[in-house]
Amino acid sequence: EGRAEAERCLNCGYCCECYQCVEACGAGAVTLDTHRQQPETMSLNVGSVILAPGFEAFDPAGFDTYNYAKHPNVLTAMEFERILSASGPTMGHLARMSDHKEPAKIAWLQCVGSRDLNRCDNSYCSSVCCMYAVKEAVIAKEHSGGGLDCAVFYMDMRTHGKDFERYFEDARDKQGVRFFRSRVHTVDPVPDSGDLNIRYVDEAGEMRSETFDMVVLSVGMETSAEVKALAERLDISLSEGGFCDTSSFSPVSTSRDGIFACGAFQGPKDIPQSVVEAGSAAAEAGALLKESRNTLTKTAEIPEERNIRGERPRIGVFVCQCGINIGGVVDVAAVRDYAASLPYVEYVTDNLYTCSQDTQEIMTEVIKENNLNRIVVAACTPKTHEPLFQETLVNAGLNKYLFEMTNIRNQDSWVHRNDPAAATEKAKDLVRMAVAKVALTEPLEEAELKVNPHALVIGGGIAGLTASRSLSAQGYGVSLVERDEELGGQALRLFRTWKGEDVAEGLTGLVDAVQSDPNIEVLTGSSIEDVEGFVGNFKTTVHSSGTEKVIEHGVAVVATGASEYRPTEYLYGEDPRVLTHLDLDARFLAGGGSLGEMKSVVFIQCVGSREPDRPYCSRVCCTHSIESALHLKELNPEMNIYILNRDIRTYGEREYLYKMARESGIMFIQFSTDTKPVVRSAAHALEIEVVDPVLGVPLVIEADMLALATAITPYRDEKLAQYFKVPLNEDGFFVEKHAKLGPSEFATDGVYLCGMAHYPKPIDESVAQALAAASRAVTLLSKGTVRVSGAVAGVDPAVCSSCGICVEICPYSAPSFRQEGPFAGRAEINPALCKGCGLCVASCRSGAINLKGFDHDQIMAMINEM
């Protein structure tokens, strides 16, 4: 009723100026001034434009057979996300809309509004739907306590991102989510129950029927009519699917110079890739605006820091509900009231989301009004949110280190989900410990260091070359180190991109631009031998041409690439008719030879990928096989081509290639890990035996050639990882700072990441991430100085025994021996290298080392409160 009334008011032909909306708006969003606002046309003079207008979720109301918008228990994935949200219509309680009953069974239907020409003319894949359906099913089971039955009906399971395959397998094998390879046509309401019946055909060809309490439609992405009109006004070319048309070597550059595109407008994609492309677009725009950098910069006005030394502690405690992540388990009101009884606590409150912008503004005012001089936030992980709250303290005039954050989500409510009483008591304990520690906290100072405006790029493949060129274009010197004698990396062996572009042509232009750039020093046939220093001031020893050279630089970009798995299965290496993708591309690059004379060719997918030894998808293989198959069809339209696969993962507009392949007569046959193809060598042909998934009987294909879609494997460069103190994951790829918030940088300050060293990816995504890494590096280089943390270790030289254990144990090489002065031979710690891990403090036998912000008295105070 309220929603209908609001819509009536907003759609009113004219305003009667009753101003009841002003009076009713508790948030103050509608005022007399905003009520009187009129549209205003503004003219801006800019040097570049970045288009990031996003996407529109597909509206399935036109799909009559799904009963969406007719039956309240048929929802889109977006609507289901709102149900799971603490600020949603059910306050995060999982209930269906018809009767508010807790569902026992929920079904997800994939590809609604995607991969569908018959009902919506969207034949592309929306890229994100498979993963968000798996995520929603897992979270729904968590919300329900684990008894919920979740079923996902899909065509191909496209979990092609980093760690996505593991998540899918965990959902299936450990969480109990059921997966059915079937496209559901009809959802029928069950009379007088609110339930929904789904009929589908299983993989054996049998008709099945199953009843669910709710059905979630995994809707795809579309470019809205408004955005298409904007593109037309800006004279921007769009692709067949209505997204911005770009090239593989310039993935964010539109058809008009100076205008760049990123995010879902460039093509359907998830958050990590959208963040990467945002950085990529910023890099391209930054190169254009290099000469104007800092001419319009405004300096943030930061209040003068209050001197609180000698003041009695006045502590403010903010307890976060984090929606139902915390509030659904922990009695937040009880924790809040308990905190009010603790020593030195002068102010306590609880918030739905303490990290929200409005709460930050309120927190700033509360600190000022109540003269608070120390703050405790009981919420989620400080790993992601501590900098946000520290910035709030600075805006309130407090030293950022007069702050303590205790994690009552990850370490409490998530762990003790099934025991709310124990979780509440633990939350009280954690808050009590945090208050005891922060009461003893003193302001810390941060050192400011100059940044060397030079960059080191490690790896001369497409990613490294792109990063080098971008850094140079933005005005910084670059040293590019490549292990091989020739620049180009794996791209030297590739034939065409998925868009049909000649890789050799694009690569040659990139290499020539780098080699002719006076700002870029190219060192081929070289290796990294040692790395010293810290963010803004690194010293890297490079072995090149028989000599060693020390390069001083402020930032480093790791773009060391990956390699092709050399298989031992399917007769590879035994029969010359069995090739890998790159072997076949070499034949294409050589002109094709006798390939056009072949009558039958077979491709086998996931060779070495999605296996126990490499439980990840190599992302590029499906598209590569289809592109190669189509080229073979160009050479000989009568050729019989079979692609044996577990799933076809032609995400985004790569789906058009899949469609084209089927239309050209290329056959796709699915197999499972239990029924892998068997290859036999015969004089006249290769014999590939595979089980027909429809008939359930063995099918033998005689082929002139077999192409294996082999895995992409990391170089597992542990030596380089150790030099820069950056981690590798269990597969051997480098680990980024944060999957979504920092996909192109490391947790180690001043070191950045791009290309296949991060995870397998095609050329366009490698180029985008290289540009993003360059953009992140420039944010540091352009400042000229860098501030290092105040929470670092310090040595009392009078107590130090010169045992050297701290020097040996530190993973960051921060401690060293003093070379001169009255305390020569005693340890000292470089604050720029120290990460505040505390290893040296724990290992010091003399008790000479103290970690600022975690000193002995503070830690003992916390222990005493346990």
N, C-alpha and C positions, 0 to 999 in steps of 0.2 A: 504494500500500500504506500509506504514511504517512498519507494523507488519510483512508483507510478506518478506520485505527486511531484517529485523532483523533476522527472522527465517532462511533465506537463508545464511546470514553471519555466524550464529551460527552453522549451519549444514554443513558448508564448509569442504571439505575433508582435506584441509590444509590451513594455514594462509599465505597470500601473504605479510604480514608485511607492509601494507600500513599505518597503525596506524591512520586511519581516525576515528576509534572508540575512541581513546584517545582524539583526538581533539574535537570530537562531544559530549563527555560526560561532561555535565555541572556540574554534581554532584561530579566529581572527583573520581568516583568509579572505573573507568578504567584508569590506568596510565601505563607508560612504564614498571614499576616494576611488576605490577599485570599482565600485558599483557604477560610477560615472565615467569610467574609462571608455575611450573610443579607439577604434583601430587607427594605427599610426604607421605611415610609410616612412622608412628610414633609408638613407643612402650612405653606404660605407665604402671607403676606399681601401681595398685590400690587394695584396700581392699574389694571393693564392686562395683557392677554395677547396675545402675537404667536405665531401658528401658522405654523411653517415646517417641517413634517414631511417635505417632499420627496415623492418619487414611488417607485413600484416599476416596474422594467423588465418589460415583458410577457414571459411565458414561452411560447415557441412550441412546447413539447414536444407540445402537443395537435394541432399541424398535421402530420398523418401524411405528407402529400405532400412535405414539405420534408426529412424524414428527420433532423430535429434530435434530438439526444440518442440517435440510433441510429448515425449516421455521424460519426466524429471530425472530419471536415474540413468539417462544417457548423457554423458558429459564430454566436453573436449578436454584434452590434457591440461590446457591452461586453467579451465574451471576446476579440475581436480587438484591442481597445484594450490588454488585458493582454499579448497577444503582442508588441505594439509597444513595451510599456514595459520599461525596463531591469530593473525588479524583477519582471517577469512570469515565466512558466514557461520561456521560452526566452531570458531575459536580453536581450530586445530584438532577438534574431535572428529574422528573418521565416522561419518554418518551419511546415509543417502538422503536425497532431497525430498523424496515423496513422503516419508513417514519418520525421518530422523532415526531410523533403525541402523544399528551397526551392521555393516555388510559382512557376510561370511565368505562370499566369492565375488571377485572382480575380474573382468576380462578387459584386456587392451587390444584394440584393433589397429594394426599398423597401416601406414601408407594411405591415410585418408586425406585426399587432396594432393597427393604426390604419386608419381609413377602411375598416372591414370589419365589416359586419353579419352576414354569413353564418357566420363561423367564431369570432368572439370578441365580437360585440356592442359593439365600440368604433368607432363611426362618426365620431368626431372625428379631427382631424389632430394628431399629436404635435409638430408645429412644428419640431423640431430635427433630424429624421432625415435630410433631404436634405443639409443642410450637414455633418453629421458623417460621412455617407457620402462626400461629396466630399473632405472633409479626410482621412479615413482612406485613401482611394485615393491622394491626393497623397503622404501621408507613407509609405505602403507602397512607392510607386515610389521615393521617396528612400532608404528602407531597402534596397531591392534594387539600388540603383545605376542605376535608370532603365529597366532592361530588362523590368520587369514589365508584363504586359497587364492593365489594370483595366477592368471594364465595370460600369456601374450601370444597373439596370433600374427604371424609375420610372413613375409615373402622371402626376404634374405635378411639375416641378422647382420647389420652393418655397424659393428663395434670396431671401427678402424682407427680410433685414436690411441694415444699413449695410455697404457694400462686399462683401456676399455675392455679388451678381451678377457683380462683377469676378472674384471668386475662382473662381466656377463657370466663367466664360468662359476664365480662365487655365488651369484644370484641363483643360478640353475642347480648347482651341486650342493651348496651349503644352506642357502636361504629357502630352497624349496619352491622357487618360482617355476611354473610350468611353461614350456615353450612349444608351440605348434606351428609347423610350416604350412600355413593355409591362409588364403585370403577370404575372409567372411563376406558374404554377399548381403545377408539379411539379419536384422535383429528384430525379433518378434516379442511384443509384450505378452506376459502371462496374465490372463484376466484375474482381477480381484486380488492380486498379490504384490504388485509393484516390481515383480521379478522380470527378467528378460531371458528369452531363449535364443541361443545361437546354433545355427546349423552350419556345418562345415564339412569339407572333405579332407580326410587325413592323408598322410604321405603314402599310405597303402591303397588309396583310392576308395576307401570306405566312407559312406555318409555317416556323420556323427551329429548328435544333438546334445547340448548341455545348457543348463539354466544357471544364470548368474544374478546376483543382487544389483550389481552396477556394471555398466559398460563405459569404458573410457576410449574416446576416439583420438588417436595420435595424429593430430592435424599438422599439415605441413606449412611451409613458408610461401608467401607471395609478395610480390612488389605491389604496393597499393596504387590505385588509380591516380592519387595525388602525386605520388613520387614519379610515376611515369610522365605525368604532365610537367613536373619540374624538370625532368630529364629532357623533355622536348623543348622547353623554354631555354634550357642551357645548351641545347644542341649536342647532347650526350648520346652516343650510340648505345643501344641496349641489345642484349643477347636474345636468342630464341625464347628463353624462359622469362624474359622481361627483367633481367638483372643487368647491371652495368657491364659492358663489353670491354674486357681488358686482355692483355697478352701475357704469356707465361714469363717473359723476361722483364715486364713492367706491370706487375699484377695489380697495382693500385692506380695506374695512370689511365685516365679516360681518353676518349677520342679528341678531347679538347685540351690543349696545352694549359698547364697551370691549375687544372681542376683534377682532383684525386678522389677516389672512392674507397671506402672500407666497410667492413662488417657485412651484414646480410644483404645489403644493396649490391655488393660486388658478387654475391652468390650465396646460396644457403650454407651456413656454417655455424659452429658452436662458439662458446665464449672464448676459449683460448685462441682460436684462430682469428676471431674478431679483434681481440686485444693486440695480437701480432700485427694485423693489418692496420690498426689505428697507429701503432708506432711506425709502421712502414710509410703510411701517408704523411705522418709528421716529418719523417726524414726527407721525403721527396719535396715537401713544401719548404722545409728548412734549407735545403740546398738552393732553392730558388730565392729565398729571402736572406741568404747569407750576408749580403752587404748591408742589410737593414737590421741585423741582429742587435738587440739592446737599445734601439733608438726609441722604442715606445714602452720600454720596461717601466713598471711601477713597483716601487719598493713597498713591501708589506709593512704596515705600521704595527709594531710589536710593543706592547706596554713595557715600561721599565720593570725589571725584575725586583720584587720586594726582597728586602734583607730580613730574613726570618731568624737569623742566628740569635740565640739567647731567648727566643720566644717559647712560651709553653706550647706543647703540641696541641693544635686544634684540628682534629681529624674529621673529614667528611667521608661517609661510606655510601656508595651507590650500588645497590643490588639489582642485577638485571634478570628479567624473566626470560629473555631471549625467546619470546613467543612461548611455545610449549616445550622448547628444547630444555629449558630449565624449569619454568613455571609449571609444566605438566607433571613434574616429578617432585621437585623441591617445594616445600611450603615457603615461598619467598617472603610472605608477610611475617612469618615467624622468625626467619633469618634477619629481616630488617629490624624487628623489635628487639631481637637479641643483640644485634650490633649496637643499638642505642644504649645498652647497659655497660658497654666496654669502656675502659679508662681512656680519657682524652677525646672521646668521640663527641663532637658537638652538633653534628648534622647527619641524618640518615634518611634515605628515601629508596624507593624501588621504582623501576621503569620497565615498560614493556620491551623496549629496545634502547639500551643505554647508548649504543653507538650511532643512533639516528642523529641527523643534523640538528633537529630542534632540541633534543636532549643535550647535545653539546653546548648549544647556546644557553640553555637553562643552567647547565653545570657551571659555565663561566660566571654567570650572574650570581649563582648561589655561593661560589667561592669568594667573590668580592663582598657580597652582602653579609656573610657570616664570618668574614675574616679568617677563613680556613687556611691552614698552612701545610697540610698534608692530606693526601687523597687516597682512598682505597676503592677500587672497582671490583666487585665480585661478579664475574660474567663468564666469557668464553676464553679463548686462548690469547695470551699476550703476543704470541708469534705473529698474528695478523693485526691485532687491535691496539696493542700498547702504544705504537707511534701516534695513533689518532688521539688517545686520551692525553698523552704527553703534550701534544700540540694544544689541547684545550687548556692545560695548566699554564703553558706559556702565554696564551691569550688572556689568561686571568692574572698574569703578573707573577706566577710562581715558577721556580726552577723545575724543569721537567722531571728531575730525578726525585722529587718529593712525592713520589707516587708508587703505589704497589697494586698489582693486579693479581687476583687469585682466581683460578680456573675452576668454577663450580659447574661447568658444563662437561668438558671432555673428561675431567678427573672425578666427576661426581654424578651428575644426573644421567649422563650417557652410560656410565658404568653400573649404576645402581637403579636402573630403570624400573626394576621389579620390586624395589624396596624403598618406597618414598620416605618412610620414617627414618631409615638409616641414612638416606641421601640428605635429608634435612639436617640431621645431627652432624653429618660430615661437613655440610656447607657452613654450619656454625663454627666448627673447628677451624676450617680454612680461613674464614673471615677473622676469627680471633687471632690466629697466627699472623695474618697479614697486618692487622692493626698493631700487634706487638712489634712487628718489624718496622713498619713505617714510622712509628713513634720515635724510633732511634735514627731515622734517616736524616742526613744532612745534604745541603745543596752540593752538586758536583759541577765541575767546569769541564768544558769540551775544548780540546786544542784545535786550532785552525791551521791547516797546512796548504801550501801551494800545490797546484796540480800541474804536472808536466803535460803540455798540450800535444802529445804525440801518442799514437795508438799502435799497438801490436796486434796483427791479425794472424792467427795460426790456422793454416789450411788454404790451399789455392784452388779449391773447387769453385763451383758457381756461387755458393754461399760466401766463401771468403773473398772472392773477387768482388762480389756485389757490396759487401760490407766495406771493403777497402775503398772502392770507388765512391761510395756514399760519404764516408768520413772525409775523404779528400775534397769532395764537392762542397762540403760544409766548412772547409778551411783548415783542416788539420792534417799534419803529416802522418804517414802510415808506413810501417814496416810489415811487409807480407812475407811470411815464412811458409814454404811448401816443402814437404818431404821428398816429393818426386822431382825429376829434372824438368818436367813439363807442367805448365799450369793447365787446369781444367778438370782434374779429378775424374770422377765416374762419368761426368757428362761427355767426356771425350769418346765414350763408347755407346752413347745413346743416339738413336736415329731421329725420332720425331717426338714432339710433345703430344699430349692428349688432344690439343687443339690443332694438330697437324703442322705445327711450326718446325722448321728445320733447326735442330739443336746445334749442329756444327756452325751454321751461319750466326746464330745468336751468341754462341760461345766465342767464336772468333772475334766478333765485335767487342765483346766484353774484355777478352784478354788483351786485344790491341789497345783498348782505352786505358787499361791498368798499366800496361808496360810503357805507354807513352806519357803517362801522367808524372810530371816532375815532383809531385808531392808524395809519390808512392815509391818506396824502395822494395824491390822484389828480390827475394833470396830463395832460389830453388835449390833442390838437392840439399836441404838444410834440416837441422833438427834442434830442438830445444834441449839444452844440457843442464840449465839451472835457472831458478827464478828467485830473486831476493826482493825485498821491499814490501810495499803496501799500497793501498788505494791512492792513486794520484802520483805515486813515485815508485814504480817498479824498475828493477834492473834484471833483464833476461839475457842469459848467455846462450848464443846461437852458434852451433858448429856449421860452418858453411865453407865449401871449397877448401877443405883441409885446414882452415884456421878458425879461431874462436873470436866472436864479436859480441860485445856487450851493448844491448839496446836499452836505452832509458825511455820509459813510456809511462803515461798516466793511467791508461786503460788497456785491457786485452780482450780480444774477441776470439772465442774458441769455435772453429769451423772445420774440424778435422775429418768430417764426413763419415762414411761407412763403406762396407764392401759387400759384394755378392757372395752368398753362401755357395760353396762348391759341393754339390750333393754326392752322396755315395749310393743313393738308391736309383731305381729305374734305369739301370745299365749306363748311367752317365760315366764317361771315362772308359767304358768298355766297347760301346758301339758308337761310331762317329755320327750316326744319324740322330743321336740324342744330344740336344743342345740346351743351353740355358737362355734366358732372355737376352743377355748381353752377347752371347755367341750368335744368336739370330740377328740382333741389331748390327753386328759386325758384318754379317752377310749382306744385310740391306745397304750398309754404308759402302760396301764394295761393289754395289750395283745389282745385287740379287743373284747373279749367276744363273744356276739351273733351278732356282726356286719356282719360277713360273711354270716349269715342266712337271712339277709334282702333282699327283692326283689326290693325295689325302695327307692331311697334317693333323696331329693331335696336340693339344696343350693340356698339361696337368697343373692345377693350381695348388697353392699352399704347400710347396715342397720345402720343408724345413721350417715353415711358419705354423703357428697355432698348434704346436706340438709341445710335449712336456719339456723338451730342452729349450724351446723358444716359444713360450706361450703368449705370443703377441702377433698381431696382424701386421704385415709389412706394407700395407696401405696402397702401394703403387701397382701391385702385381696384376690384379684383375683388369685394371684399365690398360696396362701395358700389353697384356695378352690379347685383349680385344682390338687394340690399335694395331698390333702386329698381324692379327688375323684378317683385319680389314685390308691391310696393305697386301697381304698374300692374295686376297680376293681381287685386288686391283691388278696384280700380276697375272692371275688366272681365275676368271669368274667361275669356271666350272670346277674349281678345286673343292673337295669335300673337307670341311674343317670342323673339328670337334673340340670343345673346351670342357674338360672334366673338372668340376668344381665342388667345393663345399658350400659356399655362398658366393654370389657375385656382388662385389662391393664397389660398384661404380657410383660413388656418392656425388651429390650436387648435379651439375649439368653434364658430368661424365656419363650419366644415364642415357644421354642421346646416343653415345657410341654403342651402348648395349642394345638399344632399340634398333640402331642401324645394322648391327651385327645380326640380329635375329631376322630382320627384313631381308638381309642378303643371303640367308640360308645357312648361316653358321649355327651348328647344333650345340646346345648346352646340356650336359648330363651331370647330375649331382651324384656325389658319393659321400660316404661318412668315413670317419677314422676306422670303423670296423670293417668297411668294405673298400679299402683302397685299391686303385687299379694295379694290375699285374702286367709287367712288360716282358715280352719274350722276343728274342732276336731270331729272325729267319733270314734266309738268303734273299728272298724276294721282297721282304717287307718286315717292318716291326709289327708285332702283334700285341695290341693293348686290350686287355680284358677288364671290363668294368661291369658291375651289376646294374642292370636297367632299373631305375627307381620305381617305374610304373609297373612293369611286368614282373619285377623281382627275379629275373633270370640273368645269367651272365651274357654279356654282349662282347663279341670280339671284333675289334676294329683293326684293319690292316692299314698301316700308315707308312708313308715314305719318310716322314720326319716326326720326331717328338720334341716339343719345346717345353722345358720345365720352368715354371714360375717360381724361382727359388727365393728364399728369404733374404732380407737385407740384414746383415750382421754388423755390430759395432766393432771398431778397432780395439775397444777395451783398453784405452790408453791410461793405465793406472799410474804410470810415471808422470804424465802431464797433470793428471788429477791431483797427484800428491804435490807437485810443484805449486799449483795455484790453490790448493786446499779446497777443491771442489769435488763433490761426490759422484759416484757412478751408481746406477740402480742395479738390480739383480740380473738384468739382461746385458748390462755393460754400456748402456747409453748414459750420457751425462744427465744429472738431475737438476732441473730448473729451480729457481727460488720458490715459485708457487705456480701450480698448474694453470690457474686462471689469472692471477694478479701479476705474476712475473714470469711469463713463459719464455722470455728472451734474455734472462739474466740469472746469475748465480746468487746464492746467499752470501758468497764472498764479494765484498764491495769492490767495484771497479773491474769485474770480470763478467763477460757477457757470452751468450751462447746462440748459435744458429745452425741451420742445416741438419743433415742427417746424423751429426754427432748427438743431436738432441733426440731424434726419433726418425724413422723412415718417412719420407715425404717426397712429393714430386717437385719439379723445378719451380713452378710458380709459388709454391708454399715455402721452398727454401729461399728463394729471392725475397719474399715478403718478410721472412724471419730475419734474414741478413740485414735488411733495411731497418727492421725494428731494433735489432741489436745495436746498429750504428746510432739510431735515434736515442736509445737509452745511454749509450756511451757519451754522446754529445751533451746530454743533460748534465753530466759530470764535468766534461772538458770545458764547456762554455762558462761555468761558474768561476773557474780560475782558482778557486780554493775549495777545500773539503773539510768538514768538521768531523772529528773522530769522537767516539763515545767516551763519556766520562766514567762509565762503569768498567774500569780497567784495573788490572793488578798493579801494585806498587811494592817496592822492596825497601825495607829498612836496612841500609848497608851496614849499620853498626851491629846488627844481629846476624847477618848473613855469614854462613860458614864456608862459602865458596865450594860447596859439594858438587854443584853442577847438575843436580837432578832436574831442576826446573828447565834448564837448557835442553836436556835430553828429552823430556816428556812433552814439551809444548808442541802441538801439531801445527802451530802458526809461526814458529821460530821467533816469538816475541822476546824471550829472555836472552841475554848475552852477558859476557863478562866485561866489566869496565876496563878500559885500556889504560887509563891514566887517572891521576888525582889521588887523594889520600885513601880512597877505597878501591884502588886498582885491584882487579882480581875478584871483586865481589859482583854479585849479579845485579843487573838492571833490566828493566822491561820497557820496550818500545811501545808506547800507548797506541800508536797507529796500527801496529800489528796485532795487538792484544784483542781478543774477542770476548773476554770476560768469562771464559768457560770454567775457570777455577781449578784446573788440573794442577797448576804450579802451587796454589795455596794448599791443596790437599796433600801434596807430596813433599812440601818443605819441612824438613826435620827440625829446623831451627825456629820455626814460627816467624820467619822474617818477612813473609809475603802476606799482604792483605789485599782483598778484592773490594774495591770501593763500591758501596751500595749493597755489599753482602759481607760486611765485616763480622768478626767473631761475636760481638755483643748482639748483633741483629739475628744471626743464625741461632745462637743460644736462646734468645728470647722466643723465637718461633718454636724451638724444641721444648722449652719449658711450658708452652701453652698447649702442646699436643695432648 
